[in-house]
Amino acid sequence: MLAGTLPAVRFLGRVLTADQVMAERLSPSTSLSCIGACFLRSASKRAMIRSALPLFATRRLSSLRAVAASLRQSPLDPVHIRLFQDAGRRSLSSSPGSAAAARSAASDPVQLRSAREDIRELLKTTFCHPILVRLGWHDSGTYDKNIEEWPQRGGANGSLRYDVELKHGANAGLVNALKLLQPIKDKYSGVTYADLFQLASATAVEEAGGPKIPMKYGRVDVIGPEQCPEEGKLPSAGPPSPADHLREVFYRMGFNDKEIVALSGAHTLGRSRPERSGWGKSETKYTKDGPGVPGGQSWTVQWLKFDNSYFKDIKEQKDEDLLVLPTDAILFDDPSFKIYSEEYAQDQDLFFKDYAEAHSKLSNLGAKFDPPEGISIDDDGKGSNPEPFQAAKYSSGKRELSEAMKQKIRREYEAVGGSPDKPLKSNYFLNIMIVVALLAFLTSLLGN
């Protein structure tokens, strides 16, 4: 059996020597060919085989750390064992699925998921759904599609964390949202502000009973207050011509009339406080007892529930304790806006569908993603139930997979750090070790 294994060891030395360039990709200072040479100089072939056999006999090579651990009791000299272990650690840290690879992106997916759980707990105790939605909106709502350069184009880049932007009139009160999220940001340093704001906004909608927002993450933060947008980019509540104003603001961001109306439906959440916006009553029968800090005037009776009641209440305007701003009333006065407002008042499912798409679009405006395709955190089993397997969808006679199956395949790629659009990077060190292990195993079978 030992004699049968020697060709595999010689093969490893040849592969390592011939693959110097490939090995350099795994470590800037220690190549695999150098490690292979150290092995051959520091021990006899028989000692090398005795050290390697436990590895070859194992059916599952779970990680390079397991390889390094099994070598600790080998007759190789300690210096070369240490070189091997260091190389293994470096190779692991460069693999696509490792934590280090995740940290090389703008945000760490593991920390994003944990932050989402903390946001859910925060919502349960503070009832801050409306202000978190508003925070995400106002960070991304400064986008200008006519400007290509980042971050001059505005958008979801975390600039709202700076005082100079927080002091814009339209952002009154949002400092309280930042104070709520800052402990979560401190806890998860691997999450950018830009991602945290959008994560909080989407999570708040979902936890209030709204639709699941198709989100991606990896937004890069601006690095200083000098990169904040100028004031005046966000919509105001009482402009002279509400329809023209809404179109001016939202068309600048690339939205159409349907998306304007759908996004307006988010006013189903929250209250307007006169001390902040200059609009609304200081208190109503729906807000005097909270939850949360009492006061303000809400658009809907259940102002912590995300549904289509906003459109119903705006259309009827029968309750004086419910707020109707000029930019709300125009949704049923303007002929184009009215088409969608009427549909959403009648069909909540349609509203949820269109809102989810518009919110997702808004959350990505102006953002610079790292990696460019973004990061998904919805592959952890907490989303919708997986689609049942249907053999017909894999049939070669079918021209194209269903959209649902395409999304399922994409999620499976992304779960291991890849994408159907881009092949995964190879871990050459691990591949070589697996090949050697298989060759040795086959050789041992033939020898027996």
Phi, psi and chi 1 to 4 in degrees:
 res  aa     phi    psi   chi1   chi2   chi3   chi4
   1 MET       -  -38.9 -179.9  174.7  177.9      -
   2 LEU   -66.0  -42.6  -66.7  177.6      -      -
   3 ALA   -63.1  -34.3      -      -      -      -
   4 GLY   -70.7  -20.3      -      -      -      -
   5 THR   -86.9  -21.9  -49.3      -      -      -
   6 LEU   -57.5  -40.7  -76.6  174.3      -      -
   7 PRO   -59.4  -34.3  -24.3   34.2      -      -
   8 ALA   -66.6  -38.4      -      -      -      -
   9 VAL   -66.4  -43.3  175.4      -      -      -
  10 ARG   -61.8  -39.1  -66.2 -166.7 -171.7  100.1
  11 PHE   -59.5  -42.6  170.3   76.3      -      -
  12 LEU   -60.8  -44.1  172.8   60.9      -      -
  13 GLY   -61.2  -41.4      -      -      -      -
  14 ARG   -66.9  -42.9  -72.2 -163.1  -61.5  -90.0
  15 VAL   -62.7  -43.5  168.6      -      -      -
  16 LEU   -65.4  -39.7  -65.1  175.0      -      -
  17 THR   -67.5  -38.8  -56.5      -      -      -
  18 ALA   -78.1  -13.0      -      -      -      -
  19 ASP  -112.9   38.4 -153.0   18.0      -      -
  20 GLN   -57.3  -44.9  174.5   77.5   24.6      -
  21 VAL   -64.0  -43.1  175.3      -      -      -
  22 MET   -63.2  -40.6 -178.0 -175.7  -61.6      -
  23 ALA   -65.5  -34.7      -      -      -      -
  24 GLU   -61.8  -22.2  -69.0  -65.9  -16.3      -
  25 ARG   -69.1  -22.5  -64.3 -179.6   60.8 -174.6
  26 LEU   -84.7  -25.7  -66.9  175.0      -      -
  27 SER  -152.8  135.7  170.2      -      -      -
  28 PRO   -71.7  -19.5   25.7  -33.4      -      -
  29 SER  -121.3  -26.0   58.1      -      -      -
  30 THR  -126.1  114.1  -53.8      -      -      -
  31 SER   -94.3  160.1   68.2      -      -      -
  32 LEU   -67.3  -32.2  -66.3  179.3      -      -
  33 SER   -65.5  -37.0   58.2      -      -      -
  34 CYS   -65.1  -41.5  -66.8      -      -      -
  35 ILE   -63.5  -41.6  -63.6  170.8      -      -
  36 GLY   -61.6  -40.3      -      -      -      -
  37 ALA   -64.3  -40.7      -      -      -      -
  38 CYS   -60.1  -41.3  -70.3      -      -      -
  39 PHE   -58.1  -49.3  -78.5  162.4      -      -
  40 LEU   -70.8  -29.1  -63.3  178.0      -      -
  41 ARG   -79.9  -29.8  -73.5 -161.1  -58.9  -92.4
  42 SER   -93.6   -7.1   63.3      -      -      -
  43 ALA  -151.5  154.3      -      -      -      -
  44 SER   -71.0  162.8   67.6      -      -      -
  45 LYS   -59.5  -40.9  -68.6  179.7 -179.8  178.9
  46 ARG   -65.3  -38.7 -171.4  171.2  -63.1  -83.9
  47 ALA   -66.9  -39.2      -      -      -      -
  48 MET   -61.1  -41.6  179.3   68.0 -174.4      -
  49 ILE   -66.7  -42.9  -66.0  164.4      -      -
  50 ARG   -59.7  -35.3  -77.8 -160.9  -59.8  -91.1
  51 SER   -71.7  -34.0  -57.2      -      -      -
  52 ALA   -85.9  -24.9      -      -      -      -
  53 LEU   -57.0  -41.1  -79.3  177.1      -      -
  54 PRO   -58.2  -30.6  -24.2   34.4      -      -
  55 LEU   -72.3  -40.1  -56.2  178.8      -      -
  56 PHE   -70.3  -32.1  -61.2  151.8      -      -
  57 ALA   -71.5  -21.2      -      -      -      -
  58 THR   -75.3  137.9 -128.1      -      -      -
  59 ARG   -83.9  -27.2  -70.2 -165.9  176.1 -174.5
  60 ARG  -120.4  117.1  -65.9 -177.5   65.3 -170.6
  61 LEU   -99.8   85.5 -170.1   59.3      -      -
  62 SER   -70.7  -35.7   59.8      -      -      -
  63 SER  -163.1  164.4   72.0      -      -      -
  64 LEU   -69.8  -22.7  -70.9 -179.6      -      -
  65 ARG   -65.9  -34.3  -71.3 -165.3 -179.7   95.6
  66 ALA   -64.6  -38.3      -      -      -      -
  67 VAL   -62.0  -48.2  178.8      -      -      -
  68 ALA   -61.6  -39.1      -      -      -      -
  69 ALA   -64.6  -39.7      -      -      -      -
  70 SER   -70.5  -19.1   66.2      -      -      -
  71 LEU   -85.6   -8.8  -77.6  172.4      -      -
  72 ARG   -61.4  -32.1  -71.5 -166.9 -176.1  106.8
  73 GLN   -95.6   12.6  -55.8  -57.9  -37.8      -
  74 SER   -81.7  162.8   73.4      -      -      -
  75 PRO   -77.3   -0.3   28.3  -35.4      -      -
  76 LEU   -62.8  150.4  -62.7  177.0      -      -
  77 ASP   -72.6  149.1   90.3   59.7      -      -
  78 PRO   -56.7  -33.0  -22.9   33.0      -      -
  79 VAL   -63.4  -43.2  172.7      -      -      -
  80 HIS   -75.1  -31.8  -65.4  139.9      -      -
  81 ILE   -62.1  -42.1  -67.0  175.2      -      -
  82 ARG   -64.4  -38.4 -171.0  162.7   57.8 -108.5
  83 LEU   -61.0  -42.2  -78.5  172.8      -      -
  84 PHE   -63.2  -44.8 -179.4   86.2      -      -
  85 GLN   -64.5  -41.3  -67.9  169.7  -21.3      -
  86 ASP   -62.8  -42.1  -70.4  -15.3      -      -
  87 ALA   -63.7  -38.2      -      -      -      -
  88 GLY   -62.4  -42.7      -      -      -      -
  89 ARG   -63.5  -40.9  -79.9 -169.1  -70.5  -89.2
  90 ARG   -66.0  -39.5  -79.7 -168.7  -71.5  -91.8
  91 SER   -65.0  -40.9 -180.0      -      -      -
  92 LEU   -62.1  -41.0  -78.5  170.2      -      -
  93 SER   -69.7  -18.2   67.3      -      -      -
  94 SER   -96.3   -3.1   66.1      -      -      -
  95 SER   -73.0  148.5   65.5      -      -      -
  96 PRO   -59.7  -31.8  -21.4   31.0      -      -
  97 GLY   -91.9    4.6      -      -      -      -
  98 SER   -83.0  165.0   68.0      -      -      -
  99 ALA   -65.6  -34.8      -      -      -      -
 100 ALA   -65.7  -37.9      -      -      -      -
 101 ALA   -63.8  -38.4      -      -      -      -
 102 ALA   -65.0  -38.3      -      -      -      -
 103 ARG   -69.2  -19.3  -75.8 -165.4  -64.1  -87.5
 104 SER   -71.8  -18.1   67.8      -      -      -
 105 ALA   -80.5  173.3      -      -      -      -
 106 ALA   -61.2  -40.2      -      -      -      -
 107 SER  -132.0  150.1  -70.4      -      -      -
 108 ASP   -86.3  121.1 -177.0  -22.2      -      -
 109 PRO   -57.8  -37.9  -23.1   32.4      -      -
 110 VAL   -63.9  -44.1  174.9      -      -      -
 111 GLN   -69.0  -33.4  -68.9 -165.4   26.7      -
 112 LEU   -61.3  -43.4  -80.8  165.3      -      -
 113 ARG   -64.6  -42.2  -67.9 -170.6 -175.4   99.5
 114 SER   -65.3  -39.6  -61.7      -      -      -
 115 ALA   -63.3  -36.5      -      -      -      -
 116 ARG   -62.4  -40.3  179.1  170.3   58.7 -173.8
 117 GLU   -64.9  -39.5  -66.7  -54.5  -48.5      -
 118 ASP   -65.9  -37.0  -75.3   11.6      -      -
 119 ILE   -64.6  -40.4  -69.3  168.6      -      -
 120 ARG   -60.3  -41.6  -74.4  169.9  174.6  159.8
 121 GLU   -67.3  -38.1  -68.1  -57.6  -46.4      -
 122 LEU   -61.3  -41.5  177.4   69.3      -      -
 123 LEU   -64.3  -35.2  -69.0  166.0      -      -
 124 LYS   -66.1  -29.5  -67.7  176.2 -176.4  177.0
 125 THR  -102.6  -22.5   57.2      -      -      -
 126 THR  -115.6  -13.8   61.7      -      -      -
 127 PHE    54.8   42.4  -48.9  103.0      -      -
 128 CYS   -96.7   22.7   57.7      -      -      -
 129 HIS   -50.3  -51.1  -54.8   67.5      -      -
 130 PRO   -61.3  -43.6  -24.0   35.2      -      -
 131 ILE   -73.3  -27.0 -161.0  170.0      -      -
 132 LEU   -72.7  -36.7  -66.8 -171.7      -      -
 133 VAL   -61.4  -45.6  174.4      -      -      -
 134 ARG   -63.7  -37.9 -176.7  168.9  165.5 -119.6
 135 LEU   -60.1  -48.8  178.7   70.4      -      -
 136 GLY   -62.7  -41.8      -      -      -      -
 137 TRP   -60.3  -47.0  -84.8   41.1      -      -
 138 HIS   -74.4  -22.7  -76.4 -144.0      -      -
 139 ASP   -73.3  -36.3 -168.4   48.3      -      -
 140 SER   -92.7  -20.4   59.7      -      -      -
 141 GLY   -76.3    6.6      -      -      -      -
 142 THR   -93.0    3.6   59.0      -      -      -
 143 TYR   -65.0  141.4  173.9   67.1      -      -
 144 ASP  -126.1  111.6 -171.5  -23.4      -      -
 145 LYS   -66.5  -15.6   68.5  177.8 -177.7 -179.4
 146 ASN   -84.9   -4.2  -59.4  -52.0      -      -
 147 ILE  -112.8  124.1  -58.5  174.9      -      -
 148 GLU   -88.3  -33.5  -66.2 -175.2    2.4      -
 149 GLU   -71.5  140.9  -64.0   79.8   10.0      -
 150 TRP  -100.6  137.4 -177.1   92.4      -      -
 151 PRO   -95.9   11.9   35.8  -35.5      -      -
 152 GLN   -58.2  -25.3  -68.2   90.1  -28.8      -
 153 ARG   -76.4   -6.3   64.5 -166.0 -178.9 -154.3
 154 GLY    75.2 -164.2      -      -      -      -
 155 GLY   103.1 -165.0      -      -      -      -
 156 ALA   -78.0   86.8      -      -      -      -
 157 ASN  -134.2   12.0   56.1   29.7      -      -
 158 GLY    77.0    9.9      -      -      -      -
 159 SER   -68.6  -19.3   62.4      -      -      -
 160 LEU   -69.6   -6.6 -169.5   47.7      -      -
 161 ARG   -76.7  -13.2   70.7 -171.9 -171.2  -88.4
 162 TYR   -90.0  144.0  -68.4  112.0      -      -
 163 ASP   -57.6  -38.0  -74.2  -15.5      -      -
 164 VAL   -59.6  -34.3   63.2      -      -      -
 165 GLU   -87.8  -34.6 -171.4  170.7  -13.1      -
 166 LEU   -60.3  -26.6  -79.0  170.2      -      -
 167 LYS   -84.6   -1.6  -69.3  178.3  179.9  177.8
 168 HIS   -61.8  143.8  -69.6  178.4      -      -
 169 GLY   -55.5  -40.1      -      -      -      -
 170 ALA   -69.8  -15.7      -      -      -      -
 171 ASN  -100.4   15.1  -65.9  -31.5      -      -
 172 ALA   -55.6  130.1      -      -      -      -
 173 GLY    89.4  -13.5      -      -      -      -
 174 LEU   -71.7  -13.6  -75.5  179.7      -      -
 175 VAL   -60.2  -29.5   64.6      -      -      -
 176 ASN   -68.2  -35.6  -63.2  -45.1      -      -
 177 ALA   -66.4  -41.0      -      -      -      -
 178 LEU   -63.3  -38.7 -172.9   61.1      -      -
 179 LYS   -64.7  -35.5  -71.7  177.4  179.8  177.8
 180 LEU   -67.7  -36.3  -71.6  169.7      -      -
 181 LEU   -89.3  -18.1  -69.5  179.9      -      -
 182 GLN   -59.3  -41.1 -169.2   59.3   50.5      -
 183 PRO   -60.0  -34.5  -24.8   34.9      -      -
 184 ILE   -69.4  -40.0  -62.4  176.8      -      -
 185 LYS   -63.9  -40.4  178.5   66.0  177.0   75.5
 186 ASP   -64.1  -36.3  -66.0  -20.3      -      -
 187 LYS   -72.4  -35.2 -177.1  177.7  178.9 -179.5
 188 TYR  -118.7   81.1  -57.4  108.2      -      -
 189 SER   -68.2  -16.6   59.1      -      -      -
 190 GLY   -83.2   10.8      -      -      -      -
 191 VAL  -115.4  129.4  175.4      -      -      -
 192 THR   -75.5  158.0   63.0      -      -      -
 193 TYR   -60.5  -41.3  -81.8   98.6      -      -
 194 ALA   -59.5  -42.8      -      -      -      -
 195 ASP   -69.4  -41.0  -87.3  -12.3      -      -
 196 LEU   -62.4  -42.5 -177.4   61.2      -      -
 197 PHE   -61.8  -44.5  -66.3  167.4      -      -
 198 GLN   -73.7  -34.9  -59.7  -52.7  -37.8      -
 199 LEU   -62.1  -44.5  173.8   65.2      -      -
 200 ALA   -63.9  -40.9      -      -      -      -
 201 SER   -64.1  -49.0 -178.1      -      -      -
 202 ALA   -66.7  -40.2      -      -      -      -
 203 THR   -64.7  -38.4  -56.8      -      -      -
 204 ALA   -62.6  -41.7      -      -      -      -
 205 VAL   -62.3  -47.1  169.3      -      -      -
 206 GLU   -64.7  -42.6  -65.6  165.3   10.7      -
 207 GLU   -70.7  -20.0  -67.4  -62.1  -60.5      -
 208 ALA   -86.3    4.4      -      -      -      -
 209 GLY   100.6    5.3      -      -      -      -
 210 GLY   -81.5 -173.9      -      -      -      -
 211 PRO   -74.4  160.6   29.3  -35.8      -      -
 212 LYS   -73.2  123.9  175.7   72.7  175.9  176.0
 213 ILE   -91.4  124.5  -47.7  -65.4      -      -
 214 PRO   -73.8   99.0   25.6  -31.2      -      -
 215 MET  -108.8  154.2  -61.7  -70.4  -70.6      -
 216 LYS  -133.3  158.5   66.8  176.6 -178.6  177.5
 217 TYR  -132.3  176.7  -61.5   94.1      -      -
 218 GLY   114.7   20.3      -      -      -      -
 219 ARG   -71.4  138.3  -63.5  168.8 -174.0   80.0
 220 VAL   -89.7  138.7  176.5      -      -      -
 221 ASP   -83.5  146.7  -81.4  -18.3      -      -
 222 VAL   -68.9  161.3  -64.1      -      -      -
 223 ILE  -112.7   -0.8   58.5  174.6      -      -
 224 GLY  -163.1  158.7      -      -      -      -
 225 PRO   -63.7  -21.2   21.2  -31.7      -      -
 226 GLU   -67.9  -12.3   68.3  -79.8   -2.1      -
 227 GLN   -95.5    5.0  -65.4  179.3  -45.1      -
 228 CYS   -71.6  149.1  -69.3      -      -      -
 229 PRO   -73.7  160.3   28.3  -35.0      -      -
 230 GLU   -72.7  158.5   60.5 -175.7   13.4      -
 231 GLU   -72.7  154.1 -170.9  167.7    4.1      -
 232 GLY   103.9    8.7      -      -      -      -
 233 LYS   -88.2  -18.3  -60.0 -101.9 -174.6  172.0
 234 LEU   -94.4  157.2  -62.9  168.6      -      -
 235 PRO   -69.9  149.6   21.0  -30.3      -      -
 236 SER  -107.6  161.7   59.8      -      -      -
 237 ALA   -80.6  -33.1      -      -      -      -
 238 GLY  -131.8   59.3      -      -      -      -
 239 PRO   -72.6  160.4   29.1  -34.9      -      -
 240 PRO   -58.5  -39.4  -21.9   32.4      -      -
 241 SER  -123.8   90.1  177.9      -      -      -
 242 PRO   -57.1  -43.9  -24.9   34.6      -      -
 243 ALA   -64.1  -45.8      -      -      -      -
 244 ASP   -63.1  -39.7  -68.9  -16.8      -      -
 245 HIS   -64.3  -46.6  174.4   70.5      -      -
 246 LEU   -61.0  -41.9  -73.1  174.5      -      -
 247 ARG   -68.4  -38.7  -71.3 -169.8  172.7   97.6
 248 GLU   -60.4  -45.1  178.4 -175.8   -2.4      -
 249 VAL   -71.7  -49.0  171.1      -      -      -
 250 PHE   -80.6  -30.4  -76.5   92.6      -      -
 251 TYR   -64.5  -36.1  -77.1    9.0      -      -
 252 ARG   -58.4  -29.7 -174.7 -157.6   71.6 -136.2
 253 MET   -90.0   -7.3  -68.4 -172.2  -84.5      -
 254 GLY    98.3   16.4      -      -      -      -
 255 PHE   -92.4  161.2  -70.1  109.8      -      -
 256 ASN  -113.2 -178.1   56.8   33.8      -      -
 257 ASP   -62.2  -40.4  -75.2   -0.8      -      -
 258 LYS   -61.2  -43.5 -179.2  178.3   77.8  169.9
 259 GLU   -68.8  -33.7  -68.2  165.0  -33.9      -
 260 ILE   -60.6  -46.1  -67.8  172.6      -      -
 261 VAL   -67.5  -43.5  176.7      -      -      -
 262 ALA   -60.2  -45.5      -      -      -      -
 263 LEU   -66.6  -34.0  -71.2  172.1      -      -
 264 SER   -60.2  -26.6  -62.6      -      -      -
 265 GLY   -64.3  -13.3      -      -      -      -
 266 ALA   -67.6  -12.7      -      -      -      -
 267 HIS   -68.5   -2.0  -82.3  152.0      -      -
 268 THR   -62.1  -21.5 -169.1      -      -      -
 269 LEU  -100.4  140.0  -66.1  177.9      -      -
 270 GLY    96.6 -178.6      -      -      -      -
 271 ARG  -138.0  157.2  -57.1  163.5  -75.8  177.7
 272 SER  -104.8  133.1  177.0      -      -      -
 273 ARG  -111.2  124.1  -65.6 -178.6  179.2  -86.7
 274 PRO   -61.1  -29.8   19.4  -30.6      -      -
 275 GLU   -71.1  -14.5   67.5  -87.4   17.4      -
 276 ARG  -104.6  -48.8  -64.5  178.3 -175.6  172.3
 277 SER  -106.1  -15.9   65.3      -      -      -
 278 GLY    82.3    6.9      -      -      -      -
 279 TRP  -124.1  149.0  -67.5   88.1      -      -
 280 GLY    91.9  169.8      -      -      -      -
 281 LYS   -86.9  155.9  -61.1  177.6 -179.4  179.6
 282 SER   -71.9  -19.7   58.9      -      -      -
 283 GLU  -167.3  146.3 -177.8 -179.1  -82.2      -
 284 THR  -137.0  174.5   71.3      -      -      -
 285 LYS   -64.8  -18.2   60.9 -173.6  177.0 -174.7
 286 TYR   -90.6  -15.5  -56.4  120.8      -      -
 287 THR  -121.6   -8.6   64.7      -      -      -
 288 LYS   -66.5  -22.7   63.9  179.4 -178.3  179.0
 289 ASP  -110.1   17.2  -62.5  -38.7      -      -
 290 GLY    81.4 -149.5      -      -      -      -
 291 PRO   -68.8  167.4   26.7  -33.9      -      -
 292 GLY    76.1 -157.6      -      -      -      -
 293 VAL   -69.3  124.3  179.0      -      -      -
 294 PRO   -64.9  161.9  -17.6   30.6      -      -
 295 GLY   108.0  174.6      -      -      -      -
 296 GLY    86.9  174.7      -      -      -      -
 297 GLN  -124.4  128.5 -174.1  176.3   12.6      -
 298 SER   -95.7  160.6   59.6      -      -      -
 299 TRP   -82.2  -26.2  -75.7  -94.0      -      -
 300 THR  -132.2  164.3   61.4      -      -      -
 301 VAL   -68.2  -49.7  174.9      -      -      -
 302 GLN   -97.7   82.7  -66.3 -179.5  -69.7      -
 303 TRP   -82.3    6.6   47.3  -90.1      -      -
 304 LEU  -113.9   14.1  -75.2  177.1      -      -
 305 LYS  -116.5  126.1 -180.0 -179.3  179.0 -178.8
 306 PHE   -89.6  111.1 -163.9   99.3      -      -
 307 ASP  -152.7 -163.2   56.4   20.1      -      -
 308 ASN  -100.0   16.1   68.0  -24.2      -      -
 309 SER   -64.9  -24.4   59.6      -      -      -
 310 TYR   -55.2  -47.1  165.7   79.8      -      -
 311 PHE   -68.0  -37.6  -64.4  102.6      -      -
 312 LYS   -65.3  -44.7  -63.7  177.2 -179.4  178.5
 313 ASP   -70.0  -38.7  -66.6  -26.2      -      -
 314 ILE   -65.7  -38.0  -65.1  -61.5      -      -
 315 LYS   -66.1  -41.8  179.8 -179.6 -179.7  179.3
 316 GLU   -82.9  -41.7  -65.2  175.0   -2.6      -
 317 GLN    49.3   50.4  -63.1 -169.8   33.3      -
 318 LYS  -102.1  -14.7  -67.4 -179.7  179.1  179.4
 319 ASP  -111.6  115.7 -166.5  -27.4      -      -
 320 GLU   -69.5  -16.9  -67.4 -176.1   -5.5      -
 321 ASP   -84.7   -2.1  -89.3  -15.2      -      -
 322 LEU  -104.4  137.9  -64.7 -179.0      -      -
 323 LEU   -79.9  138.3 -179.1   62.9      -      -
 324 VAL  -136.5  107.7  179.8      -      -      -
 325 LEU   -85.2  162.9  -62.2  172.1      -      -
 326 PRO   -55.8  -36.5  -27.9   36.4      -      -
 327 THR   -75.6  -12.4   46.5      -      -      -
 328 ASP   -84.6  -49.4  -60.8  -41.8      -      -
 329 ALA   -59.8  -32.7      -      -      -      -
 330 ILE   -66.2  -18.5 -162.0   63.2      -      -
 331 LEU   -65.5  -23.5  -61.8 -178.6      -      -
 332 PHE  -107.2   -6.2  -78.0   92.0      -      -
 333 ASP   -94.2  -36.4  -66.7  -21.8      -      -
 334 ASP   -76.5  129.4 -179.8   87.3      -      -
 335 PRO   -56.7  -41.8  -23.9   33.7      -      -
 336 SER   -72.4  -46.5  177.5      -      -      -
 337 PHE   -61.1  -36.3  -70.0  158.7      -      -
 338 LYS   -62.3  -34.4 -176.3  177.8 -179.9  178.9
 339 ILE   -56.0  -48.8  -65.8  172.5      -      -
 340 TYR   -76.2  -36.5  -54.3  108.1      -      -
 341 SER   -61.1  -42.0  -61.0      -      -      -
 342 GLU   -64.2  -42.1  -67.6  -79.8    4.3      -
 343 GLU   -63.4  -43.4  -70.7  178.7  -13.5      -
 344 TYR   -70.7  -30.8  -62.9  153.1      -      -
 345 ALA   -66.2  -27.6      -      -      -      -
 346 GLN   -94.6  -28.9  -63.7  -65.2  -37.5      -
 347 ASP  -130.8   97.9 -170.0  -19.2      -      -
 348 GLN   -68.3  -36.1  179.6  169.1  -75.9      -
 349 ASP   -60.8  -41.4  -70.0  -19.4      -      -
 350 LEU   -64.6  -43.0  177.0   61.9      -      -
 351 PHE   -59.8  -46.1  166.0   53.9      -      -
 352 PHE   -59.9  -43.5  -85.5   23.2      -      -
 353 LYS   -61.8  -50.6  172.4 -176.2  173.8  -66.5
 354 ASP   -69.1  -34.7  -69.1  -10.9      -      -
 355 TYR   -66.4  -45.3  177.1   83.2      -      -
 356 ALA   -57.7  -41.8      -      -      -      -
 357 GLU   -67.0  -42.8  -66.6  173.7   -3.6      -
 358 ALA   -69.1  -39.9      -      -      -      -
 359 HIS   -63.6  -44.0 -174.7  127.6      -      -
 360 SER   -59.4  -43.8  177.3      -      -      -
 361 LYS   -62.4  -44.3  178.6  177.6  175.9  178.4
 362 LEU   -61.4  -39.2  175.5   64.7      -      -
 363 SER   -69.1  -19.0   73.4      -      -      -
 364 ASN   -97.7   -9.3  -63.8  -25.5      -      -
 365 LEU   -58.7  128.9  -67.2 -178.8      -      -
 366 GLY    71.9   -6.0      -      -      -      -
 367 ALA   -72.2  146.8      -      -      -      -
 368 LYS  -106.8  119.1  179.6  169.2   71.5  172.5
 369 PHE   -98.9  141.6  -74.6   92.4      -      -
 370 ASP  -136.4  105.9  180.0   15.4      -      -
 371 PRO   -71.6  161.6   27.6  -35.7      -      -
 372 PRO   -57.3  -31.2  -25.1   34.1      -      -
 373 GLU   -83.1   -5.4   67.7  -86.9   15.5      -
 374 GLY    84.9  176.7      -      -      -      -
 375 ILE  -123.5  133.5  -58.9  167.6      -      -
 376 SER   -99.4  137.9  170.8      -      -      -
 377 ILE  -120.7   17.2   61.8  169.4      -      -
 378 ASP  -101.9   25.0  -70.5  -34.1      -      -
 379 ASP  -108.3   25.9   52.9    1.0      -      -
 380 ASP  -103.4   13.8   55.5   -3.3      -      -
 381 GLY    86.2   -0.1      -      -      -      -
 382 LYS   -97.9    0.6  -65.6 -177.0  179.8  179.3
 383 GLY   -87.5 -147.6      -      -      -      -
 384 SER   -70.3  161.0   57.3      -      -      -
 385 ASN   -65.0  141.0  -66.9  -32.2      -      -
 386 PRO   -63.8  148.6   22.5  -33.4      -      -
 387 GLU   -70.3  132.1 -178.4 -179.2   16.2      -
 388 PRO   -60.2  144.9  -19.5   30.7      -      -
 389 PHE   -68.3  133.1  174.4   78.8      -      -
 390 GLN  -131.5  114.6  -63.5 -179.6   21.1      -
 391 ALA   -58.5  -31.7      -      -      -      -
 392 ALA   -60.6  -28.9      -      -      -      -
 393 LYS   -72.5  -16.6  -69.3 -173.2  177.1 -179.0
 394 TYR  -101.0    3.5  -68.9   97.8      -      -
 395 SER   -65.4  137.7  170.1      -      -      -
 396 SER   -68.3  -17.4   59.7      -      -      -
 397 GLY   -77.4  -11.7      -      -      -      -
 398 LYS   -87.7  130.6 -173.0  175.9  178.8   66.7
 399 ARG   -65.7  -39.0  -68.3 -174.5  177.6 -179.3
 400 GLU  -151.4  145.2 -173.9  173.7  -14.3      -
 401 LEU   -67.4  154.2  -66.6  175.8      -      -
 402 SER   -66.9  158.4   69.3      -      -      -
 403 GLU   -62.3  -37.8 -170.3   61.9   31.7      -
 404 ALA   -62.9  -41.3      -      -      -      -
 405 MET   -69.6  -34.8 -174.9   57.5   68.8      -
 406 LYS   -60.3  -43.3  -71.5  179.5 -178.0  177.5
 407 GLN   -66.4  -36.7  -67.9  -58.6  -40.8      -
 408 LYS   -64.1  -44.5 -179.0  178.0  179.1 -178.7
 409 ILE   -63.5  -40.4  -66.7  171.3      -      -
 410 ARG   -62.1  -41.9  178.5  174.3  -67.4  -82.5
 411 ARG   -62.9  -37.1  -74.4 -164.1  -61.1  -89.5
 412 GLU   -68.6  -38.1  -69.7  172.4   -9.1      -
 413 TYR   -61.8  -49.0  -92.5   98.0      -      -
 414 GLU   -66.4  -25.3  -68.5  172.2  -14.2      -
 415 ALA   -64.6  -25.6      -      -      -      -
 416 VAL  -107.7   19.9  -66.6      -      -      -
 417 GLY    84.6   14.2      -      -      -      -
 418 GLY  -116.4 -163.2      -      -      -      -
 419 SER  -157.6  143.1  166.0      -      -      -
 420 PRO   -60.9  -20.8  -14.4   24.4      -      -
 421 ASP   -85.6  -12.1  -52.2  -43.5      -      -
 422 LYS  -147.5  125.8 -176.6  173.9   65.2  176.0
 423 PRO   -66.7  153.3   24.2  -33.1      -      -
 424 LEU   -70.5  148.1  -73.5  170.1      -      -
 425 LYS   -70.7  143.3  -63.8  179.4 -178.5  177.8
 426 SER   -86.5  143.1  -65.1      -      -      -
 427 ASN   -96.6   91.8 -172.5  -29.3      -      -
 428 TYR   -63.4  -38.7  -62.9  107.8      -      -
 429 PHE   -60.4  -48.8 -172.3   87.5      -      -
 430 LEU   -65.5  -38.9 -175.4   58.2      -      -
 431 ASN   -60.4  -43.3  -68.8  -16.9      -      -
 432 ILE   -64.2  -43.7  -69.1  171.2      -      -
 433 MET   -62.9  -39.2  -66.4  -57.9  -64.2      -
 434 ILE   -66.2  -41.1  -69.1  173.0      -      -
 435 VAL   -61.3  -45.4  168.3      -      -      -
 436 VAL   -62.5  -42.0  171.7      -      -      -
 437 ALA   -62.3  -42.2      -      -      -      -
 438 LEU   -65.4  -42.1  -70.5  172.9      -      -
 439 LEU   -61.8  -43.7  -71.4  173.1      -      -
 440 ALA   -65.4  -39.3      -      -      -      -
 441 PHE   -63.9  -44.7  179.7   70.5      -      -
 442 LEU   -63.9  -39.8  -67.2  172.9      -      -
 443 THR   -63.0  -39.8  -56.3      -      -      -
 444 SER   -65.3  -37.2   68.5      -      -      -
 445 LEU   -62.9  -44.0  -69.9  177.8      -      -
 446 LEU   -65.0  -39.4  -67.8  174.5      -      -
 447 GLY   -63.9  -40.9      -      -      -      -
 448 ASN   -67.7      -  -69.9  -23.1      -      -
